Amino acid sequence: MYKIFFLGALLSAALSCKSVKLPEGSNEPPVRYTEEKHLKNVRQLTFGGDNAEAYWSFDDSKLIFQATNTIWGAECDQIYIFDLNKWEKGKTPPLISTGKGRTTCSYFMPDGKSVVYASTHEGGTACPHSPERRADGKYVWPIYKDFDIYLGDTKGNIIKKLTNQPGYDAEATVSPKGDKIVFTSMRSGDLELYTMNLDGSEVKQITSGLGYDGGAFFSPDGKQIIFRASRPKTDAEIKEYKDLLAEGLVQPTQMELHICDADGSNLRKLTNLGNANWAPFFHPSGKKVIFSSNHKSKRGFPFNLFMINLDGTGLEQITFDTAFDSFPMFSYDGKKLVFASNRNNNGTRDTNLFIADWVD
């Protein structure tokens, strides 16, 4: 689960960063920085609130995403769809979740008529409580035990509940082959990755290392899975991880990218950069991964997008924001990139969605 509702607490440091490099002759924050050579024709889709985790439909005509926006009536994350052929600036997109509880991690199914997402609505119709700022100052994410994964249509109706185990089930994404879902679950007592068929059958655990495994995506050919993971090593780190998990919390400040085959075999660590490396997604070639990282940061921010080869070489910075860029996803045809960013938000803490033409 990606926690955009905690970004505001972290952005106070980012908002005091040094001045950005603006395009010549401009006095306004850019939607594209001059160093961003891989991005062209950047287009802003949302203009307020917290919008993130935008993912393409299989035909690249729509985006599904989660948003917290009081103007839209979403006091905490709910799921919306943009039809890019009908998009109008400022128009509220259709709500396709129930509007109850908190939702996260939505994804289109291959038919384009159904979607998968996680929701807490069976545990209560109100937004679940967000953890208070900790006395020790540590940044944590809640792992809500009421999250389950649902199959729904694009009209706001739930078709089927896909998970029915005690504890957290969320972070579902669908293979480009259209045959499998990968998701994160607490059913083993730890946060591990599982795969299942599109109807929820044949659930298989594919990771088992102590630590948080999440945010997983399949490669374009469906043969590999990239994900973020924390791996506590020392006795103190292990105790802290387990103590937080017992409270329904995780600390996402130390995460690296890992990759494995779709059945969990050939697992290996891809990055060793330090700080938080997360939100990975395969380049259309299947030979690289784009991801968000703050490994260059000393105060937690900025987060920017980077790309790396599957052998760990060729690290390249893709975006150059001074606050937050994350949640990248390439369109299925490989021509566009969608991502979330704090750029061009008029000094607020709003996180908005952007689409760019991709230039290799």
N, C-alpha and C positions, 0 to 999 in steps of 0.2 A: 504494500500500500504506500503510495506517495502522499506525503503529508503537506499539501499546499497550505493548509490552514494554520501551519506553524511558521510560514515564511515571514509573516509580519514581525514576529518576535526577533528574528535574526537580521532583518533588513535595516534595523536602526544603525548598525555599524556601516552597512553598505551605503546608506544615504549620505554619509559623511565622507565618502571616498573622494579622491582628487578629481579634478575636472576631466571630463572625457574629451577625446580628440574628435572635434566636430568637422563635418565636411566644410570645405572652403566657402566662406560667405554665409554660413548658416549660424543662427543663434539658438536653434532648437535642437533638443536631443534627437539623434538619428534613429531610424528604424533599421539602418544598416551602417556599420562602421567601415571606414575605408580599408581596413586590413582584411575584411571578410571576403576574400577572393573567391571562395566557393559558393557564395550566395549572390543571387541576382534577382532583381524585381521583387524585393521583399514587400509583403503585403500584410498589414495588421488587420486581424479579424475581430478582436474584441477590444472594448474600450472601457474597462472598469471591472472591479471585482477580482476574484482569484480564479483563473481559468488555467487548466493544465490537462496533461495526459490526453492530448488530442491524437486520435488514431484513424487512419484511412479505412474506408470501405474497400472491398476487394477490387471494385471497378474504379477506384480513385475519384468518385464523384461526390463523396460525402466525408465528413469528419464527425466522430463521436468523441465527446470530452466531458469532463466533470467541472463544475463551477460552483462557487459560493458567491452569490450576488443578491443582496437584499432587494434590489430593484426588480429582479426576476422572481422574488419570493423565495429564494433559496438561502435559508439561514446557515446551512452547512451543505457540503458537496452533494449535488444532484447531477444527473446525467442528461446531456442535451445533444442534439444533432444539428450540424450545419449542412445543408444541401448547397454545395458551392456554385451550382448553376442558378440558384435562387437567392444567394446571399445578399442582404441589404445592410449597410452600415447602420448600427444602432437598433436594428430590429431584434426582438427577443426570439431566440431559436426555440424550436419545439422541445418541451420537456418529455423525456421518454422513460424516466424512472418513476417510481410511485409518488415521489415528493415526500415520502415518510422516512424517518430515520436519517442515516448518513449512507451515501453510496460512494463507490470508488472503482477504479480500474475497469472501465468499460471497453468492449472490443466488438467489432462487427463479426458476425458469422459469414461463411462464404456466400450464402444466398442473398445477402444484402437486405433481407427483410426481418432478420432476427439479430439479437445482440446478446452479449453476456456481460454481466457486471456483478459486483458484490454489494450487499445492502445489509443494514442492521435493522430493517423495519419490523422483523418478527420479534425483536427484543424490545420494541417500543417505537411509537410513531414520532417522538421528539428527537431532536439532534442529541446524540450521546454526549456526555460530559467530556470536555477537553481537560487534560491534566493541568493543574496549576503550575506556574513557574517554580521549579525546584529550588529549595534552599541552597543546594550545592551548586546551582547555576548550570547543571548539565542539561543539554538539549536532548529531549526524548520524543519518541513517537508512541502513541497508544496502539495497542494491538487489540481491537475490540473483539471480544469473544462472540458477539452476536453477528459478526460478518459471516454471511454465507453467499454462495455464488448462484445466480439465477439466470435462466434463459428467458429473455423477453422479446416482445415485438417492438416495432418502432412507433407504436401508438400509446405506450405506457402500460401495456398489459404483461403480466408475468405468465409465461407459458409453462415453465417447469423449474423446480428447485433442483440444482445439480449437485449440491453438497448437503449433507445432513449429519455431520459429525460435531461433537461438542468442540467449542473453541473456534478460533480464527480460521476462516477459509476465504481467501481473496487473491488479488493480483493475477487474475486469469488473462492469458493471451492465447491467440489461436494460430496454429501453424499455417504458413502460406499454402501448404499442400491441402489444407481444409479437412484434416482428419483427426487432429489432436488438440487438446487444450493443456497448457502448463499452468500451474498455480502454486501458491504457497499455503501451507496448512500447519496448524499446531497439533494435529491429531496424534503425533508421536510423542508429544511433550516438548518438542523443539520446533523451530520454524524451518521446515524443510520444503523442497520442491517435489511436486507430484505431477503426473500426467494422467489424462483421462480421455475417453472418446467424447465426441461432441454431445452425446446424450447423457454423459455422466458415468458411463459404465467403464469397466476395466481400469480402475484407479491403481496407479503404480507409483511407489516412492522412488525417486531417482537421486536424492542427495541424503547424506546422513551425518555430515560433519557438524560438530557443535558450533552454533552461531546462527545468525540470521541469513537465510537464503531467500532472495526475493527478486522482484522486478525482472522476471525471466522472459526472453523472447526467442523464438525459433529463427534459425538461419533461413535464407530464401528457399533452399531446397528441403527444409524441414529436417535435416539430418543432425543439426547441432543446436545447442541451447546456450545462450549467453545470459549471465545473471550477476547480481551484486551479492556480496557476502561479507559478513563480519566473521572473524575467526579468533576469538579470545584464546590466548595461549598460556599466560601465567596464572597461577592460582588466584591472584587478586582479580585479574580480568575475568576469569571464569566465574568467580563468586559474584562479581558485579553483574555480569550478564544474566546469570541465573536468578539473582535477587530481583533485578528489574523485570525479567520475564514473568516472575511470580506475581508482580504487580500489574501485569498486562502492558509492559513498556519495553521498548528497545532503544538503544542509543546508537544513532546512525552516523556518528562522526568519524568512524574508522571503517571504511568498506573498500574492498578491492573487487575487480571484475574476475569472474571465473567462467570457464567454458567447458562443456562436456558434450558427448554424443546424446542424442535424444532419449536414449535408454539409461543415461547416467554414467555410462562407461567413459573411459579416457578423460576423466576430470582433471583439469589443471588450472592453475592460477594464471591469469592473463596480465594483470597489472601489479605493480609493486611501487606505487607512486606516493602513498601516504595520504592522510586526510580522507575525504569522502569521494569515492569514484562510483558512480551509479547511473541509472537510466540509460543502459546500453541498448544499442540497436544495430543490427548488421547493415553494412553498406550493401547496395544492390549486387555488387560483385560477389558477396559472400566471403571476401578475403580481408575485410577490414571491419572495425566496429567503431561507431560514433557513440560518445557518451558524455555525461556531465561530470565535471570535477572541480574541486577547489584545492588541488594539490599544490598550486602555486601561492595559495593564500595563507597568511599568518593569523588572520582574525576571523576566519570562517568564510568570508566573501572576498572576492567575487567567485561565483560559479560560472564556468564557460564550457562550451562544447569543444571536445578534442576527438581526434581519430587516431586509431592505432591498428597496425597489422595483426593478424592472428598469431604471429610468432612473437609478439611483444615489441617489435621494432617499429620505426617510422612514426613515432608520436608526433602529431601535428595539431596545433591549436586552430580551431575553426571559427569560433566567435570571440569577440573582444569587448564584451559588456563589462561594466563596472559593478554590477550587482548580481544578476541571476539569469542564466540561460540554462534550460534543461528540457527533458522530455522530448528528445528528437525522434522522429519517425520518417523514414523515406516512403514515398508513395510506391505502390507496387510496380509501377513502370519505371521507377528509379529517377524520374525527372524532377521531383519536388521534395522538399523537406519541410515538415511542420515542426514547430518547437514553441515552448513557452518562455517568456522573458519579462523582465522588469524594465526593459528599455522603453523610452517614450511614454512614461506613465506620469509625467508632470510632477515628479518629486513625491508621488504617493507610494504606497506599498502594493499597488495593484500588479497582478501578474496577468499578462495578456498572451493571446495566441498569434503567431506569425507564420506565414507561408512564404517560402522562397523557392525560386528556380535553383536547382543544384548544378554546379559547374565542377566537373572533375579536373 
